[in-house]
Amino acid sequence: MQKIATRIFICASMAFGVVGILLVLTSPESDADRTTFNIVLMKLFLVTVFVILPSFALSVASKYLRAKS
């Protein structure tokens, strides 16, 4: 379980970095100029955040739970 959570964390972290860079590079100067592409990138960015946090928590929790056993 820890290996799966760690791999998901690594993949989601890489996706977070790539999507974040794309979001910054393609972001318009004003909110009125937002395109569908930018909206999709922002949603993907938030999805990666919500994947990173639970997978990190699972990875850390399983490490501590195994150490106490």
mmCIF file as Biopython writes it, N, C-alpha, C and O atoms, coordinates in Angstrom:
data_model
#
loop_
_atom_site.group_PDB
_atom_site.id
_atom_site.type_symbol
_atom_site.label_atom_id
_atom_site.label_alt_id
_atom_site.label_comp_id
_atom_site.label_asym_id
_atom_site.label_entity_id
_atom_site.label_seq_id
_atom_site.pdbx_PDB_ins_code
_atom_site.Cartn_x
_atom_site.Cartn_y
_atom_site.Cartn_z
_atom_site.occupancy
_atom_site.B_iso_or_equiv
_atom_site.auth_seq_id
_atom_site.auth_asym_id
_atom_site.pdbx_PDB_model_num
ATOM 1   N N  . MET A ? 1  ? 0.825   -1.196 0.000   1.0 0.0 1  A 1 
ATOM 2   C CA . MET A ? 1  ? 0.000   0.000  0.000   1.0 0.0 1  A 1 
ATOM 3   C C  . MET A ? 1  ? 0.866   1.256  0.000   1.0 0.0 1  A 1 
ATOM 4   O O  . MET A ? 1  ? 0.560   2.232  -0.686  1.0 0.0 1  A 1 
ATOM 5   N N  . GLN A ? 2  ? 1.948   1.223  0.774   1.0 0.0 2  A 1 
ATOM 6   C CA . GLN A ? 2  ? 2.813   2.399  0.830   1.0 0.0 2  A 1 
ATOM 7   C C  . GLN A ? 2  ? 3.492   2.644  -0.510  1.0 0.0 2  A 1 
ATOM 8   O O  . GLN A ? 2  ? 3.660   3.793  -0.919  1.0 0.0 2  A 1 
ATOM 9   N N  . LYS A ? 3  ? 3.887   1.564  -1.203  1.0 0.0 3  A 1 
ATOM 10  C CA . LYS A ? 3  ? 4.522   1.734  -2.504  1.0 0.0 3  A 1 
ATOM 11  C C  . LYS A ? 3  ? 3.568   2.355  -3.511  1.0 0.0 3  A 1 
ATOM 12  O O  . LYS A ? 3  ? 3.959   3.213  -4.302  1.0 0.0 3  A 1 
ATOM 13  N N  . ILE A ? 4  ? 2.310   1.916  -3.478  1.0 0.0 4  A 1 
ATOM 14  C CA . ILE A ? 4  ? 1.317   2.479  -4.393  1.0 0.0 4  A 1 
ATOM 15  C C  . ILE A ? 4  ? 1.083   3.947  -4.082  1.0 0.0 4  A 1 
ATOM 16  O O  . ILE A ? 4  ? 1.061   4.775  -4.992  1.0 0.0 4  A 1 
ATOM 17  N N  . ALA A ? 5  ? 0.908   4.278  -2.820  1.0 0.0 5  A 1 
ATOM 18  C CA . ALA A ? 5  ? 0.676   5.670  -2.423  1.0 0.0 5  A 1 
ATOM 19  C C  . ALA A ? 5  ? 1.884   6.543  -2.766  1.0 0.0 5  A 1 
ATOM 20  O O  . ALA A ? 5  ? 1.723   7.694  -3.173  1.0 0.0 5  A 1 
ATOM 21  N N  . THR A ? 6  ? 3.084   6.001  -2.603  1.0 0.0 6  A 1 
ATOM 22  C CA . THR A ? 6  ? 4.289   6.774  -2.921  1.0 0.0 6  A 1 
ATOM 23  C C  . THR A ? 6  ? 4.396   7.008  -4.416  1.0 0.0 6  A 1 
ATOM 24  O O  . THR A ? 6  ? 4.756   8.105  -4.843  1.0 0.0 6  A 1 
ATOM 25  N N  . ARG A ? 7  ? 4.089   5.997  -5.222  1.0 0.0 7  A 1 
ATOM 26  C CA . ARG A ? 7  ? 4.142   6.174  -6.678  1.0 0.0 7  A 1 
ATOM 27  C C  . ARG A ? 7  ? 3.088   7.171  -7.148  1.0 0.0 7  A 1 
ATOM 28  O O  . ARG A ? 7  ? 3.358   7.995  -8.021  1.0 0.0 7  A 1 
ATOM 29  N N  . ILE A ? 8  ? 1.895   7.101  -6.574  1.0 0.0 8  A 1 
ATOM 30  C CA . ILE A ? 8  ? 0.856   8.071  -6.928  1.0 0.0 8  A 1 
ATOM 31  C C  . ILE A ? 8  ? 1.299   9.471  -6.530  1.0 0.0 8  A 1 
ATOM 32  O O  . ILE A ? 8  ? 1.076   10.428 -7.272  1.0 0.0 8  A 1 
ATOM 33  N N  . PHE A ? 9  ? 1.923   9.597  -5.365  1.0 0.0 9  A 1 
ATOM 34  C CA . PHE A ? 9  ? 2.421   10.894 -4.911  1.0 0.0 9  A 1 
ATOM 35  C C  . PHE A ? 9  ? 3.468   11.445 -5.872  1.0 0.0 9  A 1 
ATOM 36  O O  . PHE A ? 9  ? 3.435   12.630 -6.205  1.0 0.0 9  A 1 
ATOM 37  N N  . ILE A ? 10 ? 4.389   10.609 -6.317  1.0 0.0 10 A 1 
ATOM 38  C CA . ILE A ? 10 ? 5.440   11.060 -7.232  1.0 0.0 10 A 1 
ATOM 39  C C  . ILE A ? 10 ? 4.839   11.486 -8.570  1.0 0.0 10 A 1 
ATOM 40  O O  . ILE A ? 10 ? 5.189   12.541 -9.097  1.0 0.0 10 A 1 
ATOM 41  N N  . CYS A ? 11 ? 3.941   10.673 -9.120  1.0 0.0 11 A 1 
ATOM 42  C CA . CYS A ? 11 ? 3.318   11.007 -10.403 1.0 0.0 11 A 1 
ATOM 43  C C  . CYS A ? 11 ? 2.475   12.280 -10.301 1.0 0.0 11 A 1 
ATOM 44  O O  . CYS A ? 11 ? 2.524   13.137 -11.183 1.0 0.0 11 A 1 
ATOM 45  N N  . ALA A ? 12 ? 1.709   12.396 -9.229  1.0 0.0 12 A 1 
ATOM 46  C CA . ALA A ? 12 ? 0.870   13.581 -9.045  1.0 0.0 12 A 1 
ATOM 47  C C  . ALA A ? 12 ? 1.719   14.818 -8.816  1.0 0.0 12 A 1 
ATOM 48  O O  . ALA A ? 12 ? 1.343   15.909 -9.244  1.0 0.0 12 A 1 
ATOM 49  N N  . SER A ? 13 ? 2.857   14.670 -8.150  1.0 0.0 13 A 1 
ATOM 50  C CA . SER A ? 13 ? 3.746   15.813 -7.945  1.0 0.0 13 A 1 
ATOM 51  C C  . SER A ? 13 ? 4.335   16.293 -9.262  1.0 0.0 13 A 1 
ATOM 52  O O  . SER A ? 13 ? 4.449   17.495 -9.500  1.0 0.0 13 A 1 
ATOM 53  N N  . MET A ? 14 ? 4.708   15.347 -10.116 1.0 0.0 14 A 1 
ATOM 54  C CA . MET A ? 14 ? 5.229   15.739 -11.439 1.0 0.0 14 A 1 
ATOM 55  C C  . MET A ? 14 ? 4.144   16.408 -12.271 1.0 0.0 14 A 1 
ATOM 56  O O  . MET A ? 14 ? 4.400   17.410 -12.939 1.0 0.0 14 A 1 
ATOM 57  N N  . ALA A ? 15 ? 2.934   15.857 -12.234 1.0 0.0 15 A 1 
ATOM 58  C CA . ALA A ? 15 ? 1.820   16.469 -12.963 1.0 0.0 15 A 1 
ATOM 59  C C  . ALA A ? 15 ? 1.512   17.856 -12.414 1.0 0.0 15 A 1 
ATOM 60  O O  . ALA A ? 15 ? 1.203   18.775 -13.173 1.0 0.0 15 A 1 
ATOM 61  N N  . PHE A ? 16 ? 1.596   18.007 -11.100 1.0 0.0 16 A 1 
ATOM 62  C CA . PHE A ? 16 ? 1.376   19.305 -10.457 1.0 0.0 16 A 1 
ATOM 63  C C  . PHE A ? 16 ? 2.372   20.335 -10.990 1.0 0.0 16 A 1 
ATOM 64  O O  . PHE A ? 16 ? 1.998   21.463 -11.312 1.0 0.0 16 A 1 
ATOM 65  N N  . GLY A ? 17 ? 3.632   19.941 -11.077 1.0 0.0 17 A 1 
ATOM 66  C CA . GLY A ? 17 ? 4.654   20.859 -11.579 1.0 0.0 17 A 1 
ATOM 67  C C  . GLY A ? 17 ? 4.436   21.229 -13.029 1.0 0.0 17 A 1 
ATOM 68  O O  . GLY A ? 17 ? 4.538   22.402 -13.389 1.0 0.0 17 A 1 
ATOM 69  N N  . VAL A ? 18 ? 4.137   20.248 -13.869 1.0 0.0 18 A 1 
ATOM 70  C CA . VAL A ? 18 ? 3.941   20.508 -15.299 1.0 0.0 18 A 1 
ATOM 71  C C  . VAL A ? 18 ? 2.707   21.377 -15.530 1.0 0.0 18 A 1 
ATOM 72  O O  . VAL A ? 18 ? 2.763   22.357 -16.272 1.0 0.0 18 A 1 
ATOM 73  N N  . VAL A ? 19 ? 1.600   21.016 -14.897 1.0 0.0 19 A 1 
ATOM 74  C CA . VAL A ? 19 ? 0.367   21.796 -15.063 1.0 0.0 19 A 1 
ATOM 75  C C  . VAL A ? 19 ? 0.541   23.195 -14.490 1.0 0.0 19 A 1 
ATOM 76  O O  . VAL A ? 19 ? 0.038   24.162 -15.063 1.0 0.0 19 A 1 
ATOM 77  N N  . GLY A ? 20 ? 1.239   23.319 -13.377 1.0 0.0 20 A 1 
ATOM 78  C CA . GLY A ? 20 ? 1.485   24.649 -12.797 1.0 0.0 20 A 1 
ATOM 79  C C  . GLY A ? 20 ? 2.305   25.531 -13.716 1.0 0.0 20 A 1 
ATOM 80  O O  . GLY A ? 20 ? 2.005   26.715 -13.874 1.0 0.0 20 A 1 
ATOM 81  N N  . ILE A ? 21 ? 3.335   24.966 -14.322 1.0 0.0 21 A 1 
ATOM 82  C CA . ILE A ? 21 ? 4.157   25.735 -15.266 1.0 0.0 21 A 1 
ATOM 83  C C  . ILE A ? 21 ? 3.330   26.143 -16.480 1.0 0.0 21 A 1 
ATOM 84  O O  . ILE A ? 21 ? 3.404   27.291 -16.920 1.0 0.0 21 A 1 
ATOM 85  N N  . LEU A ? 22 ? 2.540   25.213 -17.029 1.0 0.0 22 A 1 
ATOM 86  C CA . LEU A ? 22 ? 1.681   25.549 -18.169 1.0 0.0 22 A 1 
ATOM 87  C C  . LEU A ? 22 ? 0.664   26.620 -17.803 1.0 0.0 22 A 1 
ATOM 88  O O  . LEU A ? 22 ? 0.369   27.506 -18.606 1.0 0.0 22 A 1 
ATOM 89  N N  . LEU A ? 23 ? 0.136   26.538 -16.603 1.0 0.0 23 A 1 
ATOM 90  C CA . LEU A ? 23 ? -0.846  27.530 -16.155 1.0 0.0 23 A 1 
ATOM 91  C C  . LEU A ? 23 ? -0.231  28.912 -16.079 1.0 0.0 23 A 1 
ATOM 92  O O  . LEU A ? 23 ? -0.848  29.895 -16.491 1.0 0.0 23 A 1 
ATOM 93  N N  . VAL A ? 24 ? 0.973   28.993 -15.559 1.0 0.0 24 A 1 
ATOM 94  C CA . VAL A ? 24 ? 1.643   30.287 -15.449 1.0 0.0 24 A 1 
ATOM 95  C C  . VAL A ? 24 ? 2.004   30.832 -16.830 1.0 0.0 24 A 1 
ATOM 96  O O  . VAL A ? 24 ? 1.835   32.023 -17.093 1.0 0.0 24 A 1 
ATOM 97  N N  . LEU A ? 25 ? 2.496   29.967 -17.708 1.0 0.0 25 A 1 
ATOM 98  C CA . LEU A ? 25 ? 2.923   30.420 -19.031 1.0 0.0 25 A 1 
ATOM 99  C C  . LEU A ? 25 ? 1.766   30.837 -19.931 1.0 0.0 25 A 1 
ATOM 100 O O  . LEU A ? 25 ? 1.932   31.700 -20.793 1.0 0.0 25 A 1 
ATOM 101 N N  . THR A ? 26 ? 0.600   30.235 -19.739 1.0 0.0 26 A 1 
ATOM 102 C CA . THR A ? 26 ? -0.527  30.531 -20.622 1.0 0.0 26 A 1 
ATOM 103 C C  . THR A ? 26 ? -1.589  31.416 -19.983 1.0 0.0 26 A 1 
ATOM 104 O O  . THR A ? 26 ? -2.623  31.673 -20.598 1.0 0.0 26 A 1 
ATOM 105 N N  . SER A ? 27 ? -1.357  31.883 -18.772 1.0 0.0 27 A 1 
ATOM 106 C CA . SER A ? 27 ? -2.393  32.675 -18.101 1.0 0.0 27 A 1 
ATOM 107 C C  . SER A ? 27 ? -2.505  34.063 -18.734 1.0 0.0 27 A 1 
ATOM 108 O O  . SER A ? 27 ? -1.498  34.703 -19.037 1.0 0.0 27 A 1 
ATOM 109 N N  . PRO A ? 28 ? -3.739  34.513 -18.926 1.0 0.0 28 A 1 
ATOM 110 C CA . PRO A ? 28 ? -3.947  35.836 -19.501 1.0 0.0 28 A 1 
ATOM 111 C C  . PRO A ? 28 ? -3.701  36.926 -18.459 1.0 0.0 28 A 1 
ATOM 112 O O  . PRO A ? 28 ? -3.626  36.659 -17.259 1.0 0.0 28 A 1 
ATOM 113 N N  . GLU A ? 29 ? -3.580  38.141 -18.943 1.0 0.0 29 A 1 
ATOM 114 C CA . GLU A ? 29 ? -3.308  39.253 -18.036 1.0 0.0 29 A 1 
ATOM 115 C C  . GLU A ? 29 ? -4.538  39.692 -17.261 1.0 0.0 29 A 1 
ATOM 116 O O  . GLU A ? 29 ? -4.420  40.215 -16.153 1.0 0.0 29 A 1 
ATOM 117 N N  . SER A ? 30 ? -5.708  39.485 -17.828 1.0 0.0 30 A 1 
ATOM 118 C CA . SER A ? 30 ? -6.931  39.857 -17.104 1.0 0.0 30 A 1 
ATOM 119 C C  . SER A ? 30 ? -7.862  38.652 -17.026 1.0 0.0 30 A 1 
ATOM 120 O O  . SER A ? 30 ? -7.783  37.736 -17.844 1.0 0.0 30 A 1 
ATOM 121 N N  . ASP A ? 31 ? -8.737  38.666 -16.037 1.0 0.0 31 A 1 
ATOM 122 C CA . ASP A ? 31 ? -9.668  37.554 -15.852 1.0 0.0 31 A 1 
ATOM 123 C C  . ASP A ? 31 ? -10.695 37.472 -16.970 1.0 0.0 31 A 1 
ATOM 124 O O  . ASP A ? 31 ? -11.256 36.403 -17.213 1.0 0.0 31 A 1 
ATOM 125 N N  . ALA A ? 32 ? -10.948 38.574 -17.648 1.0 0.0 32 A 1 
ATOM 126 C CA . ALA A ? 32 ? -11.939 38.575 -18.720 1.0 0.0 32 A 1 
ATOM 127 C C  . ALA A ? 32 ? -11.441 37.814 -19.947 1.0 0.0 32 A 1 
ATOM 128 O O  . ALA A ? 32 ? -12.245 37.387 -20.776 1.0 0.0 32 A 1 
ATOM 129 N N  . ASP A ? 33 ? -10.127 37.639 -20.072 1.0 0.0 33 A 1 
ATOM 130 C CA . ASP A ? 33 ? -9.551  36.976 -21.241 1.0 0.0 33 A 1 
ATOM 131 C C  . ASP A ? 33 ? -9.328  35.480 -21.048 1.0 0.0 33 A 1 
ATOM 132 O O  . ASP A ? 33 ? -8.651  34.853 -21.863 1.0 0.0 33 A 1 
ATOM 133 N N  . ARG A ? 34 ? -9.873  34.907 -20.004 1.0 0.0 34 A 1 
ATOM 134 C CA . ARG A ? 34 ? -9.658  33.473 -19.742 1.0 0.0 34 A 1 
ATOM 135 C C  . ARG A ? 34 ? -10.281 32.629 -20.849 1.0 0.0 34 A 1 
ATOM 136 O O  . ARG A ? 34 ? -11.420 32.850 -21.260 1.0 0.0 34 A 1 
ATOM 137 N N  . THR A ? 35 ? -9.512  31.671 -21.312 1.0 0.0 35 A 1 
ATOM 138 C CA . THR A ? 35 ? -10.002 30.764 -22.340 1.0 0.0 35 A 1 
ATOM 139 C C  . THR A ? 35 ? -10.408 29.444 -21.697 1.0 0.0 35 A 1 
ATOM 140 O O  . THR A ? 35 ? -10.166 29.208 -20.513 1.0 0.0 35 A 1 
ATOM 141 N N  . THR A ? 36 ? -11.028 28.598 -22.499 1.0 0.0 36 A 1 
ATOM 142 C CA . THR A ? 36 ? -11.405 27.274 -22.014 1.0 0.0 36 A 1 
ATOM 143 C C  . THR A ? 36 ? -10.167 26.482 -21.614 1.0 0.0 36 A 1 
ATOM 144 O O  . THR A ? 36 ? -10.197 25.729 -20.641 1.0 0.0 36 A 1 
ATOM 145 N N  . PHE A ? 37 ? -9.078  26.649 -22.362 1.0 0.0 37 A 1 
ATOM 146 C CA . PHE A ? 37 ? -7.826  25.961 -22.062 1.0 0.0 37 A 1 
ATOM 147 C C  . PHE A ? 37 ? -7.315  26.333 -20.676 1.0 0.0 37 A 1 
ATOM 148 O O  . PHE A ? 37 ? -6.881  25.465 -19.919 1.0 0.0 37 A 1 
ATOM 149 N N  . ASN A ? 38 ? -7.363  27.610 -20.342 1.0 0.0 38 A 1 
ATOM 150 C CA . ASN A ? 38 ? -6.909  28.052 -19.024 1.0 0.0 38 A 1 
ATOM 151 C C  . ASN A ? 38 ? -7.805  27.521 -17.905 1.0 0.0 38 A 1 
ATOM 152 O O  . ASN A ? 38 ? -7.319  27.168 -16.831 1.0 0.0 38 A 1 
ATOM 153 N N  . ILE A ? 39 ? -9.081  27.467 -18.153 1.0 0.0 39 A 1 
ATOM 154 C CA . ILE A ? 39 ? -10.012 26.949 -17.148 1.0 0.0 39 A 1 
ATOM 155 C C  . ILE A ? 39 ? -9.752  25.461 -16.914 1.0 0.0 39 A 1 
ATOM 156 O O  . ILE A ? 39 ? -9.766  24.997 -15.774 1.0 0.0 39 A 1 
ATOM 157 N N  . VAL A ? 40 ? -9.514  24.714 -17.996 1.0 0.0 40 A 1 
ATOM 158 C CA . VAL A ? 40 ? -9.204  23.288 -17.863 1.0 0.0 40 A 1 
ATOM 159 C C  . VAL A ? 40 ? -7.892  23.104 -17.108 1.0 0.0 40 A 1 
ATOM 160 O O  . VAL A ? 40 ? -7.791  22.216 -16.262 1.0 0.0 40 A 1 
ATOM 161 N N  . LEU A ? 41 ? -6.886  23.927 -17.400 1.0 0.0 41 A 1 
ATOM 162 C CA . LEU A ? 41 ? -5.610  23.835 -16.692 1.0 0.0 41 A 1 
ATOM 163 C C  . LEU A ? 41 ? -5.781  24.114 -15.202 1.0 0.0 41 A 1 
ATOM 164 O O  . LEU A ? 41 ? -5.179  23.432 -14.373 1.0 0.0 41 A 1 
ATOM 165 N N  . MET A ? 42 ? -6.588  25.103 -14.859 1.0 0.0 42 A 1 
ATOM 166 C CA . MET A ? 42 ? -6.819  25.395 -13.444 1.0 0.0 42 A 1 
ATOM 167 C C  . MET A ? 42 ? -7.517  24.233 -12.745 1.0 0.0 42 A 1 
ATOM 168 O O  . MET A ? 42 ? -7.201  23.918 -11.597 1.0 0.0 42 A 1 
ATOM 169 N N  . LYS A ? 43 ? -8.459  23.598 -13.428 1.0 0.0 43 A 1 
ATOM 170 C CA . LYS A ? 43 ? -9.144  22.448 -12.833 1.0 0.0 43 A 1 
ATOM 171 C C  . LYS A ? 43 ? -8.186  21.272 -12.673 1.0 0.0 43 A 1 
ATOM 172 O O  . LYS A ? 43 ? -8.217  20.585 -11.652 1.0 0.0 43 A 1 
ATOM 173 N N  . LEU A ? 44 ? -7.334  21.035 -13.672 1.0 0.0 44 A 1 
ATOM 174 C CA . LEU A ? 44 ? -6.333  19.965 -13.561 1.0 0.0 44 A 1 
ATOM 175 C C  . LEU A ? 44 ? -5.360  20.249 -12.424 1.0 0.0 44 A 1 
ATOM 176 O O  . LEU A ? 44 ? -4.945  19.335 -11.711 1.0 0.0 44 A 1 
ATOM 177 N N  . PHE A ? 45 ? -4.998  21.512 -12.259 1.0 0.0 45 A 1 
ATOM 178 C CA . PHE A ? 45 ? -4.097  21.914 -11.184 1.0 0.0 45 A 1 
ATOM 179 C C  . PHE A ? 45 ? -4.699  21.577 -9.827  1.0 0.0 45 A 1 
ATOM 180 O O  . PHE A ? 45 ? -4.013  21.049 -8.952  1.0 0.0 45 A 1 
ATOM 181 N N  . LEU A ? 46 ? -5.978  21.882 -9.653  1.0 0.0 46 A 1 
ATOM 182 C CA . LEU A ? 46 ? -6.652  21.571 -8.396  1.0 0.0 46 A 1 
ATOM 183 C C  . LEU A ? 46 ? -6.819  20.065 -8.201  1.0 0.0 46 A 1 
ATOM 184 O O  . LEU A ? 46 ? -6.719  19.569 -7.079  1.0 0.0 46 A 1 
ATOM 185 N N  . VAL A ? 47 ? -7.072  19.343 -9.284  1.0 0.0 47 A 1 
ATOM 186 C CA . VAL A ? 47 ? -7.193  17.889 -9.177  1.0 0.0 47 A 1 
ATOM 187 C C  . VAL A ? 47 ? -5.880  17.290 -8.688  1.0 0.0 47 A 1 
ATOM 188 O O  . VAL A ? 47 ? -5.885  16.410 -7.826  1.0 0.0 47 A 1 
ATOM 189 N N  . THR A ? 48 ? -4.755  17.756 -9.230  1.0 0.0 48 A 1 
ATOM 190 C CA . THR A ? 48 ? -3.468  17.214 -8.783  1.0 0.0 48 A 1 
ATOM 191 C C  . THR A ? 48 ? -3.221  17.513 -7.312  1.0 0.0 48 A 1 
ATOM 192 O O  . THR A ? 48 ? -2.633  16.695 -6.605  1.0 0.0 48 A 1 
ATOM 193 N N  . VAL A ? 49 ? -3.661  18.670 -6.847  1.0 0.0 49 A 1 
ATOM 194 C CA . VAL A ? 49 ? -3.518  18.993 -5.424  1.0 0.0 49 A 1 
ATOM 195 C C  . VAL A ? 49 ? -4.309  18.004 -4.582  1.0 0.0 49 A 1 
ATOM 196 O O  . VAL A ? 49 ? -3.820  17.510 -3.567  1.0 0.0 49 A 1 
ATOM 197 N N  . PHE A ? 50 ? -5.539  17.717 -5.011  1.0 0.0 50 A 1 
ATOM 198 C CA . PHE A ? 50 ? -6.379  16.813 -4.244  1.0 0.0 50 A 1 
ATOM 199 C C  . PHE A ? 50 ? -5.974  15.349 -4.389  1.0 0.0 50 A 1 
ATOM 200 O O  . PHE A ? 50 ? -6.461  14.502 -3.641  1.0 0.0 50 A 1 
ATOM 201 N N  . VAL A ? 51 ? -5.100  15.041 -5.329  1.0 0.0 51 A 1 
ATOM 202 C CA . VAL A ? 51 ? -4.523  13.695 -5.413  1.0 0.0 51 A 1 
ATOM 203 C C  . VAL A ? 51 ? -3.252  13.621 -4.575  1.0 0.0 51 A 1 
ATOM 204 O O  . VAL A ? 51 ? -2.989  12.612 -3.921  1.0 0.0 51 A 1 
ATOM 205 N N  . ILE A ? 52 ? -2.462  14.701 -4.600  1.0 0.0 52 A 1 
ATOM 206 C CA . ILE A ? 52 ? -1.199  14.724 -3.856  1.0 0.0 52 A 1 
ATOM 207 C C  . ILE A ? 52 ? -1.435  14.616 -2.350  1.0 0.0 52 A 1 
ATOM 208 O O  . ILE A ? 52 ? -0.771  13.825 -1.678  1.0 0.0 52 A 1 
ATOM 209 N N  . LEU A ? 53 ? -2.348  15.380 -1.825  1.0 0.0 53 A 1 
ATOM 210 C CA . LEU A ? 53 ? -2.541  15.419 -0.375  1.0 0.0 53 A 1 
ATOM 211 C C  . LEU A ? 53 ? -2.943  14.072 0.223   1.0 0.0 53 A 1 
ATOM 212 O O  . LEU A ? 53 ? -2.309  13.642 1.187   1.0 0.0 53 A 1 
ATOM 213 N N  . PRO A ? 54 ? -3.967  13.380 -0.297  1.0 0.0 54 A 1 
ATOM 214 C CA . PRO A ? 54 ? -4.306  12.083 0.295   1.0 0.0 54 A 1 
ATOM 215 C C  . PRO A ? 54 ? -3.227  11.018 0.083   1.0 0.0 54 A 1 
ATOM 216 O O  . PRO A ? 54 ? -2.995  10.189 0.963   1.0 0.0 54 A 1 
ATOM 217 N N  . SER A ? 55 ? -2.568  11.037 -1.076  1.0 0.0 55 A 1 
ATOM 218 C CA . SER A ? 55 ? -1.537  10.025 -1.305  1.0 0.0 55 A 1 
ATOM 219 C C  . SER A ? 55 ? -0.345  10.250 -0.385  1.0 0.0 55 A 1 
ATOM 220 O O  . SER A ? 55 ? 0.266   9.288  0.080   1.0 0.0 55 A 1 
ATOM 221 N N  . PHE A ? 56 ? -0.008  11.497 -0.120  1.0 0.0 56 A 1 
ATOM 222 C CA . PHE A ? 56 ? 1.065   11.784 0.829   1.0 0.0 56 A 1 
ATOM 223 C C  . PHE A ? 56 ? 0.667   11.344 2.232   1.0 0.0 56 A 1 
ATOM 224 O O  . PHE A ? 56 ? 1.462   10.754 2.963   1.0 0.0 56 A 1 
ATOM 225 N N  . ALA A ? 57 ? -0.568  11.638 2.591   1.0 0.0 57 A 1 
ATOM 226 C CA . ALA A ? 57 ? -1.047  11.240 3.921   1.0 0.0 57 A 1 
ATOM 227 C C  . ALA A ? 57 ? -1.046  9.720  4.073   1.0 0.0 57 A 1 
ATOM 228 O O  . ALA A ? 57 ? -0.664  9.204  5.123   1.0 0.0 57 A 1 
ATOM 229 N N  . LEU A ? 58 ? -1.468  9.005  3.040   1.0 0.0 58 A 1 
ATOM 230 C CA . LEU A ? 58 ? -1.452  7.542  3.095   1.0 0.0 58 A 1 
ATOM 231 C C  . LEU A ? 58 ? -0.035  7.001  3.195   1.0 0.0 58 A 1 
ATOM 232 O O  . LEU A ? 58 ? 0.227   6.051  3.932   1.0 0.0 58 A 1 
ATOM 233 N N  . SER A ? 59 ? 0.865   7.606  2.456   1.0 0.0 59 A 1 
ATOM 234 C CA . SER A ? 59 ? 2.254   7.160  2.478   1.0 0.0 59 A 1 
ATOM 235 C C  . SER A ? 59 ? 2.865   7.346  3.860   1.0 0.0 59 A 1 
ATOM 236 O O  . SER A ? 59 ? 3.507   6.438  4.385   1.0 0.0 59 A 1 
ATOM 237 N N  . VAL A ? 60 ? 2.668   8.510  4.442   1.0 0.0 60 A 1 
ATOM 238 C CA . VAL A ? 60 ? 3.219   8.794  5.772   1.0 0.0 60 A 1 
ATOM 239 C C  . VAL A ? 60 ? 2.532   7.945  6.835   1.0 0.0 60 A 1 
ATOM 240 O O  . VAL A ? 60 ? 3.190   7.399  7.720   1.0 0.0 60 A 1 
ATOM 241 N N  . ALA A ? 61 ? 1.215   7.835  6.748   1.0 0.0 61 A 1 
ATOM 242 C CA . ALA A ? 61 ? 0.478   7.063  7.749   1.0 0.0 61 A 1 
ATOM 243 C C  . ALA A ? 61 ? 0.880   5.592  7.723   1.0 0.0 61 A 1 
ATOM 244 O O  . ALA A ? 61 ? 1.035   4.975  8.777   1.0 0.0 61 A 1 
ATOM 245 N N  . SER A ? 62 ? 1.047   5.033  6.553   1.0 0.0 62 A 1 
ATOM 246 C CA . SER A ? 62 ? 1.414   3.617  6.493   1.0 0.0 62 A 1 
ATOM 247 C C  . SER A ? 62 ? 2.828   3.394  7.012   1.0 0.0 62 A 1 
ATOM 248 O O  . SER A ? 62 ? 3.125   2.347  7.586   1.0 0.0 62 A 1 
ATOM 249 N N  . LYS A ? 63 ? 3.698   4.377  6.809   1.0 0.0 63 A 1 
ATOM 250 C CA . LYS A ? 63 ? 5.056   4.260  7.336   1.0 0.0 63 A 1 
ATOM 251 C C  . LYS A ? 63 ? 5.032   4.249  8.865   1.0 0.0 63 A 1 
ATOM 252 O O  . LYS A ? 63 ? 5.721   3.441  9.487   1.0 0.0 63 A 1 
ATOM 253 N N  . TYR A ? 64 ? 4.243   5.142  9.476   1.0 0.0 64 A 1 
ATOM 254 C CA . TYR A ? 64 ? 4.164   5.200  10.930  1.0 0.0 64 A 1 
ATOM 255 C C  . TYR A ? 64 ? 3.415   4.015  11.520  1.0 0.0 64 A 1 
ATOM 256 O O  . TYR A ? 64 ? 3.782   3.518  12.584  1.0 0.0 64 A 1 
ATOM 257 N N  . LEU A ? 65 ? 2.377   3.563  10.845  1.0 0.0 65 A 1 
ATOM 258 C CA . LEU A ? 65 ? 1.616   2.428  11.354  1.0 0.0 65 A 1 
ATOM 259 C C  . LEU A ? 65 ? 2.436   1.142  11.308  1.0 0.0 65 A 1 
ATOM 260 O O  . LEU A ? 65 ? 2.316   0.295  12.193  1.0 0.0 65 A 1 
ATOM 261 N N  . ARG A ? 66 ? 3.262   0.997  10.289  1.0 0.0 66 A 1 
ATOM 262 C CA . ARG A ? 66 ? 4.101   -0.182 10.194  1.0 0.0 66 A 1 
ATOM 263 C C  . ARG A ? 66 ? 5.222   -0.131 11.228  1.0 0.0 66 A 1 
ATOM 264 O O  . ARG A ? 66 ? 5.633   -1.174 11.735  1.0 0.0 66 A 1 
ATOM 265 N N  . ALA A ? 67 ? 5.718   1.047  11.546  1.0 0.0 67 A 1 
ATOM 266 C CA . ALA A ? 67 ? 6.809   1.191  12.506  1.0 0.0 67 A 1 
ATOM 267 C C  . ALA A ? 67 ? 6.338   0.863  13.932  1.0 0.0 67 A 1 
ATOM 268 O O  . ALA A ? 67 ? 7.124   0.366  14.738  1.0 0.0 67 A 1 
ATOM 269 N N  . LYS A ? 68 ? 5.072   1.135  14.248  1.0 0.0 68 A 1 
ATOM 270 C CA . LYS A ? 68 ? 4.552   0.882  15.593  1.0 0.0 68 A 1 
ATOM 271 C C  . LYS A ? 68 ? 4.185   -0.575 15.806  1.0 0.0 68 A 1 
ATOM 272 O O  . LYS A ? 68 ? 4.067   -1.016 16.949  1.0 0.0 68 A 1 
ATOM 273 N N  . SER A ? 69 ? 4.003   -1.329 14.740  1.0 0.0 69 A 1 
ATOM 274 C CA . SER A ? 69 ? 3.593   -2.739 14.866  1.0 0.0 69 A 1 
ATOM 275 C C  . SER A ? 69 ? 4.731   -3.618 15.327  1.0 0.0 69 A 1 
ATOM 276 O O  . SER A ? 69 ? 4.555   -4.826 15.483  1.0 0.0 69 A 1 
#
